[in-house]
Amino acid sequence: MKNLEKVKQGKKNKRDGAKFELLVRKDLESKGWIVDKWTNNVECIKYNKETSRDPEDWGECKLIPAKHKFCGIGRPMSLGTGFPDFIAFRRWINESFVGDRSRLESVMTILCECIGVEVKSNGYLDKTEREKCKWLLENNIFSKILIASKDGKEIKYEEFK
């Protein structure tokens, strides 16, 4: 028998988490970022299959498409299962001039910054998530990963180090 209070709390937490994700997305877009759901995940193969989910037992890691969750008959599948939650990028054009004073040529360079954004209400990543972040940064998937959390009514972004 399920505890009805826990079921209610779980539904409320899921709804609040989705609402906060939407707020973070709108906030990033207002700051000039192009934001999309990240539909990949990091899968790490364990050396010893019988061990716990302890990241220290991990062997080789790779980037895989995230598995979709089955929501039930007549309901669409959940697509938001990747880690981190969002990929965000922005680009800008850098114009420089080359040549001597009599013949200057303009050179346009398009620069792009690509970051990952994980949305956590409390701002805390568990051990597995921290290992995934470390792997994503070490393998240059993202230039940095931001952890978005609530700070009263404000959204606080903290860079993963």
C-alpha positions as a printed Julia matrix, in Angstrom:
161×3 Matrix{Float64}:
  0.0    0.0     0.0
  1.36   3.41   -0.96
  1.47   6.2     1.55
 -0.87   8.83    0.07
  0.97  11.71    1.74
  4.25  10.64    0.08
  2.5   10.29   -3.28
  1.1   13.84   -2.94
  4.52  15.18   -1.91
  6.21  13.43   -4.83
  3.74  14.91   -7.33
  4.21  18.38   -5.81
  8.02  18.07   -5.96
  7.91  16.96   -9.6
  5.6   19.86  -10.52
  7.73  22.41   -8.64
 10.93  21.06  -10.22
  9.49  21.36  -13.74
  8.28  24.9   -12.96
 11.73  25.9   -11.68
 13.39  24.4   -14.81
 11.12  26.57  -16.96
 12.03  29.68  -14.93
 15.75  28.95  -15.34
 15.32  28.46  -19.08
 13.46  31.77  -19.47
 16.08  33.55  -17.34
 18.96  32.25  -19.46
 17.16  33.18  -22.68
 16.59  36.72  -21.36
 20.36  36.96  -20.79
 21.09  36.19  -24.46
 21.68  32.44  -24.29
 20.15  29.98  -26.76
 18.84  27.13  -24.58
 17.72  23.6   -25.42
 17.1   20.34  -23.53
 20.2   18.14  -23.37
 19.13  14.64  -24.4
 22.41  12.83  -23.76
 23.76  11.2   -20.64
 27.09   9.92  -19.37
 27.28   6.17  -18.96
 30.16   4.75  -16.99
 30.97   1.08  -17.1
 31.9   -0.35  -13.72
 34.93  -2.57  -13.31
 33.01  -4.74  -10.87
 29.3   -5.2   -11.64
 28.43  -6.27   -8.08
 29.59  -3.02   -6.47
 27.39  -0.12   -5.55
 26.91   2.93   -7.74
 30.12   4.34   -6.29
 31.87   6.47   -8.98
 35.28   5.32   -7.72
 34.48   1.87   -9.17
 33.83   3.32  -12.61
 35.95   2.34  -15.55
 35.42   3.77  -19.0
 32.79   6.49  -19.54
 31.03   7.5   -22.74
 28.3    9.84  -23.93
 25.04   8.05  -24.85
 21.5    9.14  -25.79
 19.36   9.42  -22.65
 16.71   6.76  -22.15
 13.13   7.95  -22.42
 10.83   7.25  -19.49
  7.48   5.54  -20.0
  4.76   7.68  -18.43
  1.81   5.35  -18.92
 -0.76   4.35  -21.48
 -2.06   7.3   -23.5
  0.56   9.69  -22.11
  3.65  10.82  -24.04
  7.08   9.62  -23.01
  9.22  11.87  -20.86
 12.14  13.38  -22.76
 13.84  15.33  -19.97
 16.1   12.6   -18.68
 19.52  13.82  -19.84
 22.32  15.11  -17.66
 22.78  18.06  -17.39
 19.28  19.45  -17.93
 20.12  22.1   -20.55
 22.73  22.98  -23.13
 23.12  26.72  -23.62
 25.25  28.62  -26.09
 25.74  32.1   -27.35
 27.82  33.49  -30.1
 29.35  36.81  -30.85
 31.3   38.26  -33.72
 34.81  39.5   -33.14
 36.03  41.95  -35.77
 39.73  42.63  -36.12
 41.79  44.46  -38.7
 44.87  43.09  -40.43
 47.4   44.69  -42.73
 49.27  47.98  -42.91
 47.7   51.42  -42.54
 47.23  51.92  -46.27
 45.42  48.6   -46.77
 43.49  47.43  -43.72
 41.37  44.32  -44.1
 38.57  43.4   -41.76
 38.55  39.84  -40.44
 35.37  38.56  -38.82
 35.62  35.69  -36.37
 32.56  34.02  -34.93
 33.13  32.85  -31.37
 30.83  30.49  -29.54
 30.56  29.51  -25.88
 28.77  26.27  -25.01
 27.8   25.44  -21.42
 25.78  22.83  -19.58
 23.18  23.85  -17.0
 21.93  21.52  -14.26
 18.86  22.74  -12.36
 18.71  21.83   -8.66
 16.42  23.62   -6.22
 18.86  23.13   -3.36
 22.02  23.5    -5.48
 23.45  20.15   -4.3
 24.79  17.5    -6.71
 25.16  13.94   -5.49
 28.41  11.98   -5.93
 27.38  10.38   -9.24
 26.35  13.75  -10.72
 29.63  15.34   -9.64
 31.59  12.56  -11.37
 29.53  13.04  -14.54
 30.22  16.79  -14.46
 33.92  16.14  -14.01
 33.96  13.78  -17.0
 32.02  16.22  -19.22
 34.5   19.01  -18.45
 37.62  16.83  -18.79
 36.46  15.62  -22.22
 35.65  19.18  -23.42
 31.96  18.49  -23.99
 31.19  21.82  -22.27
 33.41  24.8   -21.51
 31.75  25.02  -18.08
 28.76  23.65  -16.19
 26.48  25.92  -14.17
 24.34  24.72  -11.26
 21.13  26.75  -11.06
 19.53  26.9    -7.63
 16.97  28.94   -5.72
 18.14  31.85   -3.63
 14.93  33.18   -2.15
 13.02  34.47   -5.16
 16.19  34.83   -7.23
 17.98  32.25   -9.38
 21.59  31.72   -8.39
 24.12  30.24  -10.85
 27.23  28.59   -9.49
 29.98  27.22  -11.7
 30.95  23.58  -11.1
 34.63  23.33  -10.2
